[in-house]
Amino acid sequence: MASDLARAVEHYRTLAPRYDHYTRRINRIRARTIDALELRPGDTVLDAGCGTGWCLPRLAKAVGPSGRIVGFDPSPDMLAIARTRVPASGPAIELMHATGEEAVLPTRADAILFSYTHDLIRSPRALANLFAQVKPGARVAATSTKLYAPWLFPANWYLRYSHRAYITNFESFDAPWSLLASALDDFQVDTAGWTQHYVATGRVRGRDQAA
């Protein structure tokens, strides 16, 4: 089942002003995922599906004034809030209105962050497009929601119900990272059956290695 981009963009039109409040409980794992990128001063990092830009100040601190941040999002309303988070000083930050399938990056990034972008990491076209435009060996870190273990079916029912506002494609919701796992080297995922969260990491393959 494919994601429904038009429905998602329309929904975020009304959700955008309240998004940060509704998602405040995931701030800790978002910060943990940024740490997993092991960014260094001077790095260029792509915030894929940057949303309201919660991660931007934290990425800016990690790459320092000599670094660069590129972000994109298909929702104009989420992107408008993200633009208010661009620090007055620090690294160069460029935000674009684009989808993962169509984004054209201005430079090759050293790292990619996928923070609560389930529909995006379930799109083979988007991943292929983005991975083709970053440096070989670029570090990747992703986090979002996944199902609990099957025996926790009441909790899984609630997850599907409560996340219908954020996710339009629940295919592979038990292992949202599966496309990343098949496309990245050194892939690892940190999760457990009793948690709805995960942090997945890996490195983009060189073109001669990509299958």
Backbone torsions as a table, in degrees:
resi	resn	phi	psi	omega
1	MET	NA	127.7	-178.4
2	ALA	-82.7	156.2	175.8
3	SER	-70.9	154.3	-179.6
4	ASP	-108.3	89.3	-174.6
5	LEU	-63.5	-43.1	-177.8
6	ALA	-60.7	-42.4	179.3
7	ARG	-65.5	-40.0	-179.9
8	ALA	-64.5	-45.4	-178.8
9	VAL	-63.0	-41.4	178.8
10	GLU	-64.8	-39.2	179.8
11	HIS	-66.9	-41.9	-178.8
12	TYR	-68.5	-14.2	175.9
13	ARG	-59.9	-40.8	179.1
14	THR	-93.3	-25.7	-177.2
15	LEU	-78.6	-28.5	-171.1
16	ALA	-49.2	-48.4	-177.0
17	PRO	-63.8	-22.0	-176.8
18	ARG	-109.1	-0.7	-171.9
19	TYR	-59.3	-47.7	-176.9
20	ASP	-63.2	-35.8	177.9
21	HIS	-68.5	-44.1	-177.9
22	TYR	-66.9	-29.4	-175.0
23	THR	-105.6	16.4	-175.2
24	ARG	-61.2	-25.1	-177.0
25	ARG	-74.6	-10.5	178.7
26	ILE	-99.5	5.2	-176.7
27	ASN	-59.7	-36.9	-177.0
28	ARG	-65.8	-43.9	-178.5
29	ILE	-74.0	-28.1	173.7
30	ARG	-63.9	-43.4	177.9
31	ALA	-63.8	-39.9	178.6
32	ARG	-62.7	-36.5	179.7
33	THR	-70.1	-38.4	174.4
34	ILE	-60.6	-43.3	177.3
35	ASP	-59.6	-35.5	-178.0
36	ALA	-65.3	-20.3	177.5
37	LEU	-71.5	-18.9	179.9
38	GLU	52.3	49.7	-179.8
39	LEU	-67.2	148.8	179.8
40	ARG	-123.3	155.3	176.1
41	PRO	-54.4	132.9	-179.8
42	GLY	94.7	-9.2	178.9
43	ASP	-68.7	155.5	168.3
44	THR	-107.7	127.7	-177.2
45	VAL	-125.7	139.5	176.7
46	LEU	-100.5	121.6	173.4
47	ASP	-96.5	93.4	-173.4
48	ALA	-80.8	122.8	-174.7
49	GLY	66.6	56.6	-168.3
50	CYS	-69.8	-14.4	177.0
51	GLY	59.3	-131.1	-179.2
52	THR	-81.6	2.7	175.1
53	GLY	80.3	21.4	179.5
54	TRP	-54.7	-35.4	-175.8
55	CYS	-79.7	-17.6	-171.4
56	LEU	-57.2	-50.2	-179.5
57	PRO	-62.3	-32.5	-179.6
58	ARG	-74.3	-37.8	174.2
59	LEU	-66.3	-40.1	179.4
60	ALA	-61.1	-40.9	178.7
61	LYS	-64.2	-36.4	-177.2
62	ALA	-72.6	-39.2	-176.5
63	VAL	-90.3	-15.7	175.6
64	GLY	72.7	176.8	-176.8
65	PRO	-59.9	-26.1	-178.3
66	SER	-87.4	-3.0	-178.8
67	GLY	-89.8	-172.8	-178.5
68	ARG	-149.7	142.6	177.5
69	ILE	-125.3	131.5	172.8
70	VAL	-118.7	132.0	177.7
71	GLY	-134.2	152.2	173.8
72	PHE	-144.2	157.3	175.6
73	ASP	-157.9	144.4	179.6
74	PRO	-81.4	-9.1	-179.0
75	SER	-97.3	114.2	177.6
76	PRO	-60.6	-33.4	-176.7
77	ASP	-71.7	-40.6	175.8
78	MET	-66.9	-40.7	-177.8
79	LEU	-65.5	-34.4	178.2
80	ALA	-61.7	-38.7	177.2
81	ILE	-70.6	-38.9	178.5
82	ALA	-58.5	-37.7	-178.5
83	ARG	-64.0	-26.9	177.9
84	THR	-74.0	-12.1	-178.0
85	ARG	-97.3	-1.1	179.0
86	VAL	-68.4	120.4	-178.8
87	PRO	-60.8	149.0	179.7
88	ALA	-66.3	-28.8	177.3
89	SER	-137.6	158.4	-178.6
90	GLY	129.6	-150.7	-176.8
91	PRO	-71.6	161.2	173.1
92	ALA	-67.6	132.5	-179.9
93	ILE	-127.6	125.4	177.9
94	GLU	-121.9	121.9	179.6
95	LEU	-112.2	136.0	-174.6
96	MET	-127.6	144.8	171.9
97	HIS	-88.0	106.3	-175.4
98	ALA	-164.0	162.1	171.2
99	THR	-96.6	164.1	177.1
100	GLY	-64.5	-31.9	179.8
101	GLU	-70.8	-27.0	-172.7
102	GLU	-114.9	-7.4	-176.1
103	ALA	-59.5	134.6	174.2
104	VAL	-115.5	112.2	-173.9
105	LEU	-81.6	142.1	-178.6
106	PRO	-77.4	-12.4	-178.3
107	THR	-158.9	163.2	178.5
108	ARG	-85.3	124.0	-175.6
109	ALA	-86.2	154.2	173.9
110	ASP	-86.6	-17.7	-174.5
111	ALA	-156.9	153.6	177.5
112	ILE	-128.5	132.2	173.5
113	LEU	-108.9	127.4	170.8
114	PHE	-114.9	98.0	-177.0
115	SER	-109.4	106.7	-179.9
116	TYR	55.2	56.9	-179.8
117	THR	-127.8	54.2	-173.8
118	HIS	-54.5	-50.4	-178.5
119	ASP	-59.9	-35.6	-178.9
120	LEU	-67.0	-46.2	-177.3
121	ILE	-79.1	-1.8	172.2
122	ARG	-98.9	10.5	179.0
123	SER	-108.1	106.5	177.8
124	PRO	-57.9	-36.8	180.0
125	ARG	-64.3	-42.2	-179.6
126	ALA	-65.8	-45.0	-179.5
127	LEU	-63.6	-43.1	179.6
128	ALA	-62.0	-41.7	-179.8
129	ASN	-63.2	-47.1	-176.5
130	LEU	-70.6	-43.4	-177.8
131	PHE	-65.7	-28.4	178.8
132	ALA	-71.6	-17.0	-174.0
133	GLN	-106.6	0.3	178.6
134	VAL	-106.8	173.5	-178.4
135	LYS	-70.9	143.2	172.8
136	PRO	-56.7	134.7	-177.8
137	GLY	84.2	3.9	178.8
138	ALA	-55.3	138.1	-179.1
139	ARG	-78.1	140.8	-179.2
140	VAL	-127.7	135.6	172.7
141	ALA	-137.2	135.1	-177.8
142	ALA	-135.0	143.5	173.0
143	THR	-144.1	149.2	174.2
144	SER	-174.0	-159.8	-179.4
145	THR	-100.5	146.5	172.8
146	LYS	-140.2	168.6	179.8
147	LEU	-69.4	152.6	168.7
148	TYR	-70.9	178.9	174.1
149	ALA	-58.1	152.0	-174.5
150	PRO	-56.5	-32.9	-177.3
151	TRP	-71.0	-10.2	176.2
152	LEU	-96.0	46.7	-172.3
153	PHE	-61.1	-33.2	176.4
154	PRO	-62.8	-38.9	178.0
155	ALA	-67.3	-35.9	178.9
156	ASN	-68.1	-37.5	175.4
157	TRP	-60.1	-44.4	-179.0
158	TYR	-64.9	-39.2	179.0
159	LEU	-60.0	-46.6	179.1
160	ARG	-61.1	-41.6	-179.2
161	TYR	-67.3	-47.8	-174.3
162	SER	-73.3	-23.5	-177.1
163	HIS	-98.3	5.2	179.7
164	ARG	-63.7	-19.0	178.5
165	ALA	-79.9	-17.3	-173.6
166	TYR	-113.8	-21.4	-173.5
167	ILE	-126.0	131.4	177.2
168	THR	-108.5	-6.5	-178.7
169	ASN	-131.3	100.1	-178.2
170	PHE	-90.1	9.7	175.9
171	GLU	-61.0	133.7	-179.6
172	SER	60.8	32.5	179.2
173	PHE	-68.4	-14.4	175.4
174	ASP	-78.3	-25.0	178.6
175	ALA	-147.0	72.3	-175.3
176	PRO	-61.0	-19.1	-175.1
177	TRP	-85.3	3.2	-170.4
178	SER	-61.3	-37.6	177.4
179	LEU	-68.4	-37.6	175.9
180	LEU	-63.6	-41.7	-178.4
181	ALA	-59.8	-35.4	-178.1
182	SER	-82.7	-14.2	-174.1
183	ALA	-108.1	-14.6	-172.9
184	LEU	-111.5	150.9	169.7
185	ASP	-88.1	158.9	177.1
186	ASP	53.7	36.4	-176.0
187	PHE	-72.2	136.0	174.4
188	GLN	-141.7	148.5	175.0
189	VAL	-133.0	130.8	-179.8
190	ASP	-107.5	108.7	-179.5
191	THR	-162.4	-177.1	177.7
192	ALA	-159.2	163.3	-176.7
193	GLY	-65.1	-25.4	-176.0
194	TRP	-95.2	6.4	177.9
195	THR	-120.8	149.4	176.6
196	GLN	-91.7	-0.4	-175.6
197	HIS	-109.9	161.3	173.9
198	TYR	-152.6	158.4	169.0
199	VAL	-129.2	118.0	179.9
200	ALA	-110.8	139.7	-179.2
201	THR	-136.5	157.5	176.9
202	GLY	179.2	-171.1	-179.9
203	ARG	-132.4	141.5	179.7
204	VAL	-70.2	132.9	179.7
205	ARG	-73.3	152.2	170.3
206	GLY	-67.4	157.6	-176.0
207	ARG	-61.0	-33.3	-179.6
208	ASP	-73.5	-12.7	179.8
209	GLN	-101.5	-20.4	-174.5
210	ALA	-65.8	138.5	179.6
211	ALA	-99.4	NA	NA
